[in-house]
């Protein structure tokens, strides 16, 4: 696990501790970002395609959070 993943997890926990609802999808790679990838439609983490997760987030019940386990690209 790289150094930024614990920071991402801590920020999410701190935000949710305030009572805010936060939905998250943490992609693999050094920056864990979603939109810097050239292959937006190819991002899949733990069996969940990013495009499907986003569709569910915007059109259905909010999906569970998705976080990379093996975060190497």
N, CA, C and O atoms as a Tinker XYZ file with bonds, in Angstrom:
   292  protein
     1  N      0.846000   -1.171000    0.000000    73     2
     2  CA     0.000000    0.000000    0.000000    64     1     3
     3  C      0.890000    1.231000    0.000000    63     2     4     5
     4  O      1.871000    1.293000    0.741000    81     3
     5  N      0.550000    2.212000   -0.829000    73     3     6
     6  CA     1.357000    3.427000   -0.865000    64     5     7
     7  C      0.906000    4.402000    0.214000    63     6     8     9
     8  O     -0.119000    4.185000    0.859000    81     7
     9  N      1.654000    5.453000    0.409000    73     7    10
    10  CA     1.407000    6.393000    1.506000    64     9    11
    11  C      0.115000    7.175000    1.352000    63    10    12    13
    12  O     -0.442000    7.619000    2.356000    81    11
    13  N     -0.387000    7.362000    0.135000    73    11    14
    14  CA    -1.585000    8.178000   -0.035000    64    13    15
    15  C     -2.868000    7.430000    0.337000    63    14    16    17
    16  O     -3.858000    8.071000    0.691000    81    15
    17  N     -2.884000    6.116000    0.269000    73    15    18
    18  CA    -4.099000    5.356000    0.587000    64    17    19
    19  C     -4.522000    5.556000    2.042000    63    18    20    21
    20  O     -5.709000    5.777000    2.282000    81    19
    21  N     -3.625000    5.492000    3.025000    73    19    22
    22  CA    -4.057000    5.764000    4.402000    64    21    23
    23  C     -4.612000    7.187000    4.563000    63    22    24    25
    24  O     -5.547000    7.403000    5.334000    81    23
    25  N     -4.048000    8.139000    3.854000    73    23    26
    26  CA    -4.558000    9.508000    3.930000    64    25    27
    27  C     -5.960000    9.602000    3.343000    63    26    28    29
    28  O     -6.820000   10.292000    3.892000    81    27
    29  N     -6.193000    8.917000    2.238000    73    27    30
    30  CA    -7.527000    8.894000    1.631000    64    29    31
    31  C     -8.521000    8.278000    2.613000    63    30    32    33
    32  O     -9.603000    8.825000    2.828000    81    31
    33  N     -8.162000    7.155000    3.202000    73    31    34
    34  CA    -9.040000    6.480000    4.153000    64    33    35
    35  C     -9.313000    7.355000    5.380000    63    34    36    37
    36  O    -10.442000    7.409000    5.866000    81    35
    37  N     -8.290000    8.032000    5.873000    73    35    38
    38  CA    -8.457000    8.903000    7.047000    64    37    39
    39  C     -9.354000   10.097000    6.725000    63    38    40    41
    40  O    -10.190000   10.484000    7.542000    81    39
    41  N     -9.185000   10.675000    5.552000    73    39    42
    42  CA   -10.035000   11.802000    5.159000    64    41    43
    43  C    -11.487000   11.366000    5.016000    63    42    44    45
    44  O    -12.399000   12.088000    5.419000    81    43
    45  N    -11.699000   10.193000    4.445000    73    43    46
    46  CA   -13.069000    9.691000    4.310000    64    45    47
    47  C    -13.692000    9.452000    5.682000    63    46    48    49
    48  O    -14.842000    9.823000    5.916000    81    47
    49  N    -12.945000    8.841000    6.581000    73    47    50
    50  CA   -13.455000    8.578000    7.930000    64    49    51
    51  C    -13.765000    9.882000    8.668000    63    50    52    53
    52  O    -14.782000    9.978000    9.354000    81    51
    53  N    -12.901000   10.874000    8.530000    73    51    54
    54  CA   -13.135000   12.159000    9.198000    64    53    55
    55  C    -14.376000   12.846000    8.639000    63    54    56    57
    56  O    -15.151000   13.436000    9.392000    81    55
    57  N    -14.567000   12.774000    7.338000    73    55    58
    58  CA   -15.751000   13.382000    6.719000    64    57    59
    59  C    -17.012000   12.678000    7.189000    63    58    60    61
    60  O    -17.986000   13.334000    7.559000    81    59
    61  N    -17.005000   11.355000    7.180000    73    59    62
    62  CA   -18.185000   10.607000    7.599000    64    61    63
    63  C    -18.458000   10.764000    9.090000    63    62    64    65
    64  O    -19.607000   10.653000    9.518000    81    63
    65  N    -17.421000   11.020000    9.890000    73    63    66
    66  CA   -17.605000   11.232000   11.329000    64    65    67
    67  C    -18.402000   12.502000   11.621000    63    66    68    69
    68  O    -18.965000   12.647000   12.707000    81    67
    69  N    -18.451000   13.415000   10.665000    73    67    70
    70  CA   -19.234000   14.644000   10.851000    64    69    71
    71  C    -20.708000   14.410000   10.564000    63    70    72    73
    72  O    -21.535000   15.295000   10.784000    81    71
    73  N    -21.040000   13.221000   10.074000    73    71    74
    74  CA   -22.419000   12.911000    9.737000    64    73    75
    75  C    -22.710000   13.027000    8.256000    63    74    76    77
    76  O    -23.816000   12.718000    7.811000    81    75
    77  N    -21.735000   13.467000    7.493000    73    75    78
    78  CA   -21.912000   13.592000    6.047000    64    77    79
    79  C    -21.879000   12.212000    5.400000    63    78    80    81
    80  O    -21.153000   11.321000    5.839000    81    79
    81  N    -22.668000   12.055000    4.365000    73    79    82
    82  CA   -22.640000   10.825000    3.584000    64    81    83
    83  C    -21.644000   11.009000    2.446000    63    82    84    85
    84  O    -21.739000   11.959000    1.669000    81    83
    85  N    -20.706000   10.103000    2.358000    73    83    86
    86  CA   -19.668000   10.185000    1.338000    64    85    87
    87  C    -19.582000    8.839000    0.638000    63    86    88    89
    88  O    -19.422000    7.804000    1.287000    81    87
    89  N    -19.687000    8.852000   -0.668000    73    87    90
    90  CA   -19.540000    7.642000   -1.463000    64    89    91
    91  C    -18.178000    7.709000   -2.141000    63    90    92    93
    92  O    -17.797000    8.746000   -2.683000    81    91
    93  N    -17.447000    6.602000   -2.108000    73    91    94
    94  CA   -16.098000    6.667000   -2.663000    64    93    95
    95  C    -15.736000    5.439000   -3.475000    63    94    96    97
    96  O    -16.169000    4.321000   -3.194000    81    95
    97  N    -14.933000    5.688000   -4.483000    73    95    98
    98  CA   -14.376000    4.656000   -5.352000    64    97    99
    99  C    -12.900000    5.002000   -5.479000    63    98   100   101
   100  O    -12.541000    5.972000   -6.147000    81    99
   101  N    -12.046000    4.213000   -4.842000    73    99   102
   102  CA   -10.611000    4.462000   -4.867000    64   101   103
   103  C     -9.965000    3.558000   -5.901000    63   102   104   105
   104  O     -9.919000    2.338000   -5.740000    81   103
   105  N     -9.469000    4.172000   -6.958000    73   103   106
   106  CA    -8.871000    3.436000   -8.064000    64   105   107
   107  C     -7.429000    3.074000   -7.744000    63   106   108   109
   108  O     -6.804000    3.697000   -6.885000    81   107
   109  N     -6.900000    2.068000   -8.433000    73   107   110
   110  CA    -5.492000    1.737000   -8.260000    64   109   111
   111  C     -4.603000    2.800000   -8.880000    63   110   112   113
   112  O     -5.068000    3.654000   -9.635000    81   111
   113  N     -3.340000    2.739000   -8.559000    73   111   114
   114  CA    -2.366000    3.680000   -9.109000    64   113   115
   115  C     -1.825000    4.587000   -8.020000    63   114   116   117
   116  O     -2.364000    4.640000   -6.915000    81   115
   117  N     -0.775000    5.287000   -8.336000    73   115   118
   118  CA    -0.116000    6.141000   -7.347000    64   117   119
   119  C     -1.010000    7.260000   -6.841000    63   118   120   121
   120  O     -0.950000    7.606000   -5.661000    81   119
   121  N     -1.834000    7.831000   -7.704000    73   119   122
   122  CA    -2.692000    8.934000   -7.296000    64   121   123
   123  C     -4.094000    8.525000   -6.926000    63   122   124   125
   124  O     -4.848000    9.330000   -6.380000    81   123
   125  N     -4.465000    7.286000   -7.210000    73   123   126
   126  CA    -5.783000    6.737000   -6.908000    64   125   127
   127  C     -6.913000    7.526000   -7.554000    63   126   128   129
   128  O     -8.073000    7.378000   -7.170000    81   127
   129  N     -6.587000    8.350000   -8.515000    73   127   130
   130  CA    -7.603000    9.169000   -9.157000    64   129   131
   131  C     -8.372000    8.397000  -10.204000    63   130   132   133
   132  O     -7.970000    7.323000  -10.651000    81   131
   133  N     -9.486000    8.982000  -10.576000    73   131   134
   134  CA   -10.360000    8.336000  -11.551000    64   133   135
   135  C    -10.248000    8.953000  -12.932000    63   134   136   137
   136  O    -10.393000    8.262000  -13.940000    81   135
   137  N     -9.994000   10.227000  -12.979000    73   135   138
   138  CA   -10.120000   10.927000  -14.248000    64   137   139
   139  C     -8.797000   11.212000  -14.943000    63   138   140   141
   140  O     -8.789000   11.780000  -16.035000    81   139
   141  N     -7.671000   10.828000  -14.330000    73   139   142
   142  CA    -6.406000   11.006000  -15.031000    64   141   143
   143  C     -6.052000    9.785000  -15.875000    63   142   144   145
   144  O     -5.062000    9.797000  -16.607000    81   143
   145  N     -6.845000    8.754000  -15.772000    73   143   146
   146  CA    -6.581000    7.544000  -16.545000    64   145   147
   147  C     -7.023000    7.726000  -17.994000    63   146   148   149
   148  O     -8.073000    8.310000  -18.260000    81   147
   149  N     -6.226000    7.229000  -18.916000    73   147   150
   150  CA    -6.601000    7.267000  -20.322000    64   149   151
   151  C     -7.716000    6.268000  -20.629000    63   150   152   153
   152  O     -8.411000    6.393000  -21.637000    81   151
   153  N     -7.874000    5.305000  -19.776000    73   151   154
   154  CA    -8.831000    4.230000  -20.022000    64   153   155
   155  C     -9.953000    4.262000  -18.989000    63   154   156   157
   156  O    -10.147000    3.300000  -18.246000    81   155
   157  N    -10.684000    5.361000  -18.945000    73   155   158
   158  CA   -11.766000    5.552000  -17.980000    64   157   159
   159  C    -12.718000    4.350000  -17.954000    63   158   160   161
   160  O    -13.128000    3.906000  -16.881000    81   159
   161  N    -13.065000    3.832000  -19.116000    73   159   162
   162  CA   -14.027000    2.735000  -19.190000    64   161   163
   163  C    -13.415000    1.375000  -18.871000    63   162   164   165
   164  O    -14.123000    0.368000  -18.868000    81   163
   165  N    -12.126000    1.331000  -18.605000    73   163   166
   166  CA   -11.455000    0.079000  -18.291000    64   165   167
   167  C    -11.127000   -0.068000  -16.808000    63   166   168   169
   168  O    -10.538000   -1.072000  -16.408000    81   167
   169  N    -11.496000    0.908000  -15.992000    73   167   170
   170  CA   -11.154000    0.850000  -14.565000    64   169   171
   171  C    -12.114000   -0.100000  -13.853000    63   170   172   173
   172  O    -13.332000    0.076000  -13.877000    81   171
   173  N    -11.525000   -1.106000  -13.222000    73   171   174
   174  CA   -12.288000   -2.108000  -12.494000    64   173   175
   175  C    -11.545000   -2.400000  -11.196000    63   174   176   177
   176  O    -10.353000   -2.708000  -11.217000    81   175
   177  N    -12.237000   -2.307000  -10.078000    73   175   178
   178  CA   -11.641000   -2.557000   -8.772000    64   177   179
   179  C    -12.498000   -3.582000   -8.031000    63   178   180   181
   180  O    -13.706000   -3.400000   -7.877000    81   179
   181  N    -11.869000   -4.645000   -7.582000    73   179   182
   182  CA   -12.566000   -5.699000   -6.835000    64   181   183
   183  C    -13.840000   -6.162000   -7.544000    63   182   184   185
   184  O    -14.865000   -6.400000   -6.906000    81   183
   185  N    -13.762000   -6.286000   -8.866000    73   183   186
   186  CA   -14.884000   -6.770000   -9.647000    64   185   187
   187  C    -15.939000   -5.728000   -9.986000    63   186   188   189
   188  O    -16.958000   -6.061000  -10.592000    81   187
   189  N    -15.717000   -4.470000   -9.607000    73   187   190
   190  CA   -16.696000   -3.414000   -9.846000    64   189   191
   191  C    -16.141000   -2.427000  -10.870000    63   190   192   193
   192  O    -15.123000   -1.774000  -10.639000    81   191
   193  N    -16.835000   -2.332000  -12.011000    73   191   194
   194  CA   -16.446000   -1.367000  -13.040000    64   193   195
   195  C    -16.807000    0.036000  -12.582000    63   194   196   197
   196  O    -17.895000    0.252000  -12.048000    81   195
   197  N    -15.911000    0.986000  -12.782000    73   195   198
   198  CA   -16.163000    2.375000  -12.407000    64   197   199
   199  C    -17.433000    2.900000  -13.072000    63   198   200   201
   200  O    -18.252000    3.537000  -12.410000    81   199
   201  N    -17.610000    2.647000  -14.358000    73   199   202
   202  CA   -18.779000    3.184000  -15.064000    64   201   203
   203  C    -20.075000    2.622000  -14.478000    63   202   204   205
   204  O    -21.073000    3.340000  -14.405000    81   203
   205  N    -20.079000    1.368000  -14.064000    73   203   206
   206  CA   -21.277000    0.795000  -13.441000    64   205   207
   207  C    -21.521000    1.409000  -12.068000    63   206   208   209
   208  O    -22.662000    1.694000  -11.704000    81   207
   209  N    -20.449000    1.611000  -11.307000    73   207   210
   210  CA   -20.568000    2.216000   -9.976000    64   209   211
   211  C    -21.135000    3.633000  -10.098000    63   210   212   213
   212  O    -22.026000    4.016000   -9.339000    81   211
   213  N    -20.618000    4.408000  -11.054000    73   211   214
   214  CA   -21.117000    5.766000  -11.256000    64   213   215
   215  C    -22.575000    5.770000  -11.698000    63   214   216   217
   216  O    -23.355000    6.612000  -11.252000    81   215
   217  N    -22.946000    4.841000  -12.566000    73   215   218
   218  CA   -24.349000    4.738000  -12.994000    64   217   219
   219  C    -25.242000    4.462000  -11.797000    63   218   220   221
   220  O    -26.283000    5.101000  -11.638000    81   219
   221  N    -24.846000    3.515000  -10.951000    73   219   222
   222  CA   -25.638000    3.212000   -9.763000    64   221   223
   223  C    -25.692000    4.404000   -8.810000    63   222   224   225
   224  O    -26.726000    4.668000   -8.196000    81   223
   225  N    -24.595000    5.110000   -8.690000    73   223   226
   226  CA   -24.549000    6.270000   -7.805000    64   225   227
   227  C    -25.532000    7.351000   -8.253000    63   226   228   229
   228  O    -26.156000    8.011000   -7.422000    81   227
   229  N    -25.664000    7.526000   -9.543000    73   227   230
   230  CA   -26.490000    8.618000  -10.050000    64   229   231
   231  C    -27.919000    8.223000  -10.393000    63   230   232   233
   232  O    -28.775000    9.097000  -10.524000    81   231
   233  N    -28.200000    6.937000  -10.541000    73   231   234
   234  CA   -29.539000    6.551000  -10.985000    64   233   235
   235  C    -30.249000    5.569000  -10.061000    63   234   236   237
   236  O    -31.428000    5.285000  -10.269000    81   235
   237  N    -29.582000    5.055000   -9.071000    73   235   238
   238  CA   -30.216000    4.052000   -8.222000    64   237   239
   239  C    -29.862000    4.268000   -6.767000    63   238   240   241
   240  O    -29.539000    5.378000   -6.342000    81   239
   241  N    -29.928000    3.203000   -6.027000    73   239   242
   242  CA   -29.492000    3.265000   -4.645000    64   241   243
   243  C    -27.984000    3.438000   -4.628000    63   242   244   245
   244  O    -27.284000    2.825000   -5.433000    81   243
   245  N    -27.478000    4.257000   -3.730000    73   243   246
   246  CA   -26.015000    4.445000   -3.687000    64   245   247
   247  C    -25.307000    3.107000   -3.489000    63   246   248   249
   248  O    -25.674000    2.324000   -2.613000    81   247
   249  N    -24.301000    2.856000   -4.302000    73   247   250
   250  CA   -23.558000    1.606000   -4.182000    64   249   251
   251  C    -22.596000    1.661000   -2.999000    63   250   252   253
   252  O    -22.284000    2.742000   -2.500000    81   251
   253  N    -22.128000    0.504000   -2.554000    73   251   254
   254  CA   -21.130000    0.504000   -1.484000    64   253   255
   255  C    -19.815000    1.109000   -1.976000    63   254   256   257
   256  O    -19.537000    1.136000   -3.175000    81   255
   257  N    -19.023000    1.586000   -1.039000    73   255   258
   258  CA   -17.705000    2.121000   -1.369000    64   257   259
   259  C    -16.847000    1.028000   -1.993000    63   258   260   261
   260  O    -16.982000   -0.153000   -1.674000    81   259
   261  N    -15.963000    1.453000   -2.888000    73   259   262
   262  CA   -15.029000    0.535000   -3.533000    64   261   263
   263  C    -13.622000    1.091000   -3.310000    63   262   264   265
   264  O    -13.357000    2.262000   -3.583000    81   263
   265  N    -12.732000    0.246000   -2.817000    73   263   266
   266  CA   -11.355000    0.666000   -2.564000    64   265   267
   267  C    -10.413000   -0.418000   -3.075000    63   266   268   269
   268  O    -10.624000   -1.608000   -2.841000    81   267
   269  N     -9.380000    0.015000   -3.770000    73   267   270
   270  CA    -8.404000   -0.939000   -4.261000    64   269   271
   271  C     -7.702000   -1.611000   -3.080000    63   270   272   273
   272  O     -7.370000   -0.959000   -2.090000    81   271
   273  N     -7.483000   -2.906000   -3.198000    73   271   274
   274  CA    -6.714000   -3.643000   -2.197000    64   273   275
   275  C     -5.261000   -3.693000   -2.621000    63   274   276   277
   276  O     -4.363000   -3.321000   -1.867000    81   275
   277  N     -5.046000   -4.156000   -3.831000    73   275   278
   278  CA    -3.728000   -4.121000   -4.435000    64   277   279
   279  C     -3.722000   -2.884000   -5.338000    63   278   280   281
   280  O     -4.219000   -2.942000   -6.463000    81   279
   281  N     -3.181000   -1.801000   -4.872000    73   279   282
   282  CA    -3.331000   -0.514000   -5.536000    64   281   283
   283  C     -2.296000   -0.230000   -6.607000    63   282   284   285
   284  O     -2.279000    0.866000   -7.166000    81   283
   285  N     -1.439000   -1.183000   -6.903000    73   283   286
   286  CA    -0.460000   -0.994000   -7.973000    64   285   287
   287  C     -1.184000   -0.983000   -9.302000    63   286   288   289
   288  O     -2.078000   -1.798000   -9.533000    81   287
   289  N     -0.800000   -0.052000  -10.192000    73   287   290
   290  CA    -1.483000    0.013000  -11.483000    64   289   291
   291  C     -1.235000   -1.221000  -12.338000    63   290   292
   292  O     -1.746000   -1.311000  -13.455000    81   291
